[in-house]
Amino acid sequence: MAAANLTALRASELLDYDRETGVFKWKVDVGRWGRIKAGTVTGSPDFYGHLRIQIDGTLQYAHRIAWLIATGVW
């Protein structure tokens, strides 16, 4: 995965992260023609149960995005 291409600023622009529940929601309309509306909970599990979120065409693990948003670094 190209995790280093995603910045904390970009992640914060797109996603709202609730530190208490661990839930990610989109801040903006995304997807093809904006079909996924702002406020929609995001993240889908992989084979092992780890949540992944597609940002700018790249799948990212949700726990890594949470770390990025919380600390500002990978």
BAFI-429119 format. One record per residue: residue number from 1; x, z, y of N, C-alpha, C in turn; residue in one letter. Coordinates in steps of 0.001 Angstrom, whole numbers. Example, Ala and Ser with C-alpha at 12.3 -4.5 7.8 and 13.67 -1.06 7.14 Angstrom:
<dogus>
(dogu 1, (13190, 7800, -5690), (12300, 7800, -4500), (13200, 7800, -3300), A),
(dogu 2, (12850, 7080, -2250), (13670, 7140, -1060), (12900, 7870, 30), S),
</dogus>
This chain:
<dogus>
(dogu 1, (825, 0, -1180), (0, 0, 0), (870, 0, 1243), M),
(dogu 2, (367, -621, 2249), (1079, -706, 3519), (641, 426, 4438), A),
(dogu 3, (877, 1643, 4001), (399, 2806, 4746), (1085, 2935, 6100), A),
(dogu 4, (2354, 2547, 6189), (3105, 2731, 7427), (2558, 1883, 8569), A),
(dogu 5, (1789, 841, 8281), (1229, 4, 9332), (95, 693, 10080), N),
(dogu 6, (-555, 1644, 9457), (-1655, 2372, 10083), (-1078, 3504, 10928), L),
(dogu 7, (-1505, 3577, 12176), (-1044, 4647, 13055), (-2132, 5702, 13204), T),
(dogu 8, (-1733, 6872, 13649), (-2699, 7948, 13878), (-3702, 7542, 14949), A),
(dogu 9, (-3242, 6827, 15956), (-4130, 6378, 17019), (-5191, 5425, 16473), L),
(dogu 10, (-4776, 4458, 15659), (-5717, 3496, 15085), (-6709, 4198, 14161), R),
(dogu 11, (-6231, 5110, 13336), (-7112, 5848, 12427), (-8133, 6667, 13213), A),
(dogu 12, (-7694, 7286, 14293), (-8594, 8094, 15117), (-9601, 7244, 15879), S),
(dogu 13, (-9221, 6004, 16216), (-10150, 5091, 16880), (-11297, 4703, 15953), E),
(dogu 14, (-10994, 4545, 14670), (-11965, 4036, 13711), (-12746, 5113, 12978), L),
(dogu 15, (-12109, 6248, 12706), (-12700, 7247, 11824), (-12858, 8597, 12503), L),
(dogu 16, (-13954, 9258, 12164), (-14186, 10634, 12553), (-13965, 11475, 11312), D),
(dogu 17, (-13037, 12444, 11379), (-12697, 13266, 10226), (-13134, 14699, 10468), Y),
(dogu 18, (-13981, 15221, 9601), (-14429, 16609, 9680), (-13495, 17450, 8813), D),
(dogu 19, (-12679, 18270, 9431), (-11690, 19069, 8689), (-12325, 20131, 7811), R),
(dogu 20, (-13513, 20567, 8155), (-14191, 21595, 7360), (-14710, 21039, 6035), E),
(dogu 21, (-15288, 19840, 6077), (-15899, 19264, 4874), (-15040, 18197, 4212), T),
(dogu 22, (-14099, 17628, 4960), (-13266, 16553, 4427), (-13952, 15198, 4439), G),
(dogu 23, (-15049, 15094, 5171), (-15832, 13858, 5203), (-15331, 12944, 6324), V),
(dogu 24, (-15204, 11662, 6006), (-14854, 10641, 6979), (-16098, 9839, 7317), F),
(dogu 25, (-16281, 9566, 8618), (-17376, 8705, 9073), (-16785, 7677, 10027), K),
(dogu 26, (-17366, 6488, 10006), (-16935, 5441, 10920), (-17388, 5767, 12333), W),
(dogu 27, (-16517, 5540, 13308), (-16865, 5698, 14721), (-17411, 4400, 15303), K),
(dogu 28, (-17099, 3290, 14651), (-17483, 1958, 15136), (-18145, 1182, 14006), V),
(dogu 29, (-18857, 130, 14357), (-19413, -766, 13342), (-18273, -1570, 12733), D),
(dogu 30, (-18221, -1624, 11407), (-17149, -2336, 10706), (-17737, -3218, 9618), V),
(dogu 31, (-16874, -3908, 8931), (-17312, -4767, 7847), (-17680, -6143, 8358), G),
(dogu 32, (-18026, -6982, 7452), (-18397, -8339, 7796), (-19630, -8318, 8689), R),
(dogu 33, (-19483, -8867, 9878), (-20549, -8942, 10875), (-21070, -7564, 11279), W),
(dogu 34, (-20247, -6517, 11120), (-20649, -5184, 11548), (-21758, -4566, 10731), G),
(dogu 35, (-21815, -4900, 9464), (-22900, -4394, 8612), (-22809, -2905, 8337), R),
(dogu 36, (-21594, -2363, 8351), (-21430, -927, 8149), (-21461, -287, 9530), I),
(dogu 37, (-22465, 502, 9782), (-22730, 1039, 11112), (-21946, 2323, 11378), K),
(dogu 38, (-21695, 2567, 12649), (-21041, 3799, 13076), (-21872, 4989, 12582), A),
(dogu 39, (-21169, 6024, 12118), (-21844, 7209, 11591), (-21993, 7205, 10085), G),
(dogu 40, (-21692, 6076, 9447), (-21794, 5968, 7993), (-20622, 6678, 7336), T),
(dogu 41, (-20913, 7493, 6328), (-19854, 8152, 5555), (-19100, 7084, 4785), V),
(dogu 42, (-17775, 7213, 4751), (-16960, 6208, 4084), (-16062, 6831, 3031), T),
(dogu 43, (-15573, 5990, 2139), (-14672, 6403, 1072), (-15291, 6123, -281), G),
(dogu 44, (-14529, 5457, -1131), (-15006, 5199, -2488), (-13907, 5605, -3462), S),
(dogu 45, (-14292, 6220, -4591), (-13279, 6725, -5522), (-12623, 5613, -6332), P),
(dogu 46, (-11335, 5829, -6627), (-10639, 4926, -7543), (-10830, 5453, -8968), D),
(dogu 47, (-10110, 4897, -9902), (-10232, 5267, -11308), (-9967, 6755, -11542), F),
(dogu 48, (-9087, 7347, -10737), (-8698, 8748, -10905), (-9528, 9705, -10056), Y),
(dogu 49, (-10450, 9171, -9257), (-11300, 10003, -8433), (-10798, 10217, -7021), G),
(dogu 50, (-9658, 9627, -6672), (-9133, 9734, -5316), (-9912, 8797, -4400), H),
(dogu 51, (-10375, 9319, -3266), (-11128, 8488, -2332), (-10201, 7539, -1587), L),
(dogu 52, (-10670, 6305, -1432), (-9929, 5290, -696), (-10830, 4709, 382), R),
(dogu 53, (-10210, 4324, 1488), (-10926, 3733, 2612), (-10189, 2463, 3002), I),
(dogu 54, (-10929, 1391, 3193), (-10310, 143, 3606), (-10287, 65, 5127), Q),
(dogu 55, (-9076, -29, 5673), (-8885, -132, 7116), (-8043, -1367, 7392), I),
(dogu 56, (-8567, -2235, 8225), (-7872, -3468, 8602), (-7410, -4256, 7374), D),
(dogu 57, (-8245, -4290, 6338), (-7965, -5082, 5155), (-7052, -4429, 4136), G),
(dogu 58, (-6658, -3178, 4378), (-5756, -2486, 3464), (-6399, -1196, 2976), T),
(dogu 59, (-6355, -963, 1669), (-6886, 278, 1113), (-5910, 1416, 1379), L),
(dogu 60, (-6457, 2515, 1875), (-5669, 3714, 2150), (-6330, 4892, 1442), Q),
(dogu 61, (-5523, 5822, 955), (-6086, 7030, 364), (-6584, 7950, 1480), Y),
(dogu 62, (-7778, 8508, 1275), (-8406, 9354, 2291), (-7564, 10593, 2590), A),
(dogu 63, (-6943, 11186, 1570), (-6153, 12393, 1823), (-4928, 12081, 2673), H),
(dogu 64, (-4409, 10875, 2563), (-3274, 10490, 3404), (-3713, 10221, 4838), R),
(dogu 65, (-4895, 9652, 4994), (-5428, 9427, 6337), (-5707, 10775, 7002), I),
(dogu 66, (-6215, 11736, 6241), (-6476, 13070, 6782), (-5171, 13686, 7283), A),
(dogu 67, (-4118, 13550, 6509), (-2800, 14072, 6920), (-2333, 13367, 8191), W),
(dogu 68, (-2477, 12056, 8234), (-2059, 11273, 9397), (-2801, 11713, 10656), L),
(dogu 69, (-4110, 11885, 10553), (-4911, 12289, 11711), (-4547, 13723, 12137), I),
(dogu 70, (-4328, 14608, 11168), (-4032, 16009, 11474), (-2647, 16204, 12081), A),
(dogu 71, (-1658, 15461, 11577), (-274, 15692, 12011), (275, 14627, 12941), T),
(dogu 72, (-286, 13426, 12862), (198, 12314, 13681), (1326, 11535, 13057), G),
(dogu 73, (1792, 11952, 11892), (2873, 11246, 11188), (2525, 11101, 9719), V),
(dogu 74, (3186, 10170, 9058), (2947, 9965, 7633), (3636, 11038, 6849), W),
</dogus>
